[in-house]
Amino acid sequence: MPHYAIAVNLNLCTGCMSCEVACKQENDVPLGVYWNRVQRFMQGDAYPDFKQFWLPTMCQQCQEAPCVEVCPVGASYRDGDDNTVLIDEDKCIGCQACISACPYGVRTYVEDTNKVVKCELCHQLTTQGDKPACVKNCPAGCRFYGDADDPDSDFSKAIANADADSVHQFPDSGNKPTSAYILSDRIGDWPYEG
């Protein structure tokens, strides 16, 4: 079964926030809620020892997704066709167990609707053969979507073309995150233990 995710080349990311805007527009994400959040990292005190980079964070599409495991009503689930971690908002009871279970803080509770929401890789687009809005609208071309298990996917090619020491993932606490980041040490130092 495929395992879709996004790889982001942080060496190319300019921090323009186009991915945030595209995500909000495509998915009608309310103000104050983020499915994709770009964080700025500044390292060092002054030039030439100063480094700065931007890190977009979204659902990491974990292979062993704890959010799916803890949901008491099955609202957090995997799509049977493409394995994407999704939320059925009609089933969601707003208990926020999935928020507590997510090690990356990429789920948000929306008080107005009493629902939890998150990045779903623009499932409404990808099931039609399109790319997620954040990938399509990145002017720097630093986002790559595809099946992590397919060596011919854009995701896999981006990882394969990067120096192995530059490929990073968020810390794995048994959940096996799939999303990946490319960051060379000349641009910045990966801020998380792997």
Number of C-alpha atoms within 10 A of each C-alpha: 9 13 18 24 24 27 27 26 23 21 18 17 20 15 16 13 19 19 24 22 17 20 24 19 12 14 14 9 18 11 7 7 15 21 22 22 18 17 13 11 14 13 14 11 9 8 7 7 8 12 17 13 20 20 20 18 21 23 23 27 24 22 16 14 22 21 25 22 14 17 20 13 13 15 21 24 18 17 12 9 9 15 16 20 25 21 23 14 15 8 12 20 15 18 15 18 16 24 22 14 17 19 19 15 14 18 24 18 17 14 9 6 11 14 20 23 23 21 24 20 26 17 18 14 13 17 11 8 9 13 19 25 22 24 24 16 17 19 16 14 13 18 25 25 23 23 20 22 13 14 14 13 15 18 24 21 16 24 22 13 8 15 11 11 10 18 19 21 18 20 14 13 11 11 17 17 21 21 24 22 25 23 24 19 12 10 15 19 16 20 11 9 9 10
